[in-house]
Amino acid sequence: MATSSSSATSNHTTEKRPIAFGTLIAALWVPLATVIGVVTSWQVQEIDRDWVERQQAACRHMPLPTMEHVAAWAGPVLGISAVVVCVLLAKRIRRLHGVPLWGTKRGLVAYIGVWPGVLTIPLELFLLYATYSPVDSGPILGDCG
């Protein structure tokens, strides 16, 4: 009987649990949020450049476009959310499977996808700061006379 109870215990511990659909979504969210966050932050520069050109063409100061504020906030929010989701996913995989994040295929995707996000969060935060900081000289309107 001792052998049957130990074999039943070992079968229970080696039994693989299926990975939930939510885990797949979380693993794919990390690299997707990282890429979209970077693209959105760089879009702030394009929006600002277009705004300056429109002001110069109209020869008057215009308010900042709302889309620039939305894009400036979206970058850091997406970057930070990618890191948070990756940490939560690592805890879940560790709890359910007893392996580190990179021990599963889905976890490896999240692990690889989070590092560029961690490196770009300072850039995204800087672009957010630049959006709200006053520009000393402002756009040069040129010869409007």
Secondary structure, DSSP 8 states (H G I E B T S, - for coil): -HHHHHHHHHHHHH------HHHHHHHHHHHHHHHHHHHHHHHHHHHHHHHHHHHHHHTS-----HHHHHHHHHHHHHHHHHHHHHHHHHHHHHHHHSS-GGGSHHHHHHHHHHHHHHHHHHHHHHHHHHHHS--SS--------
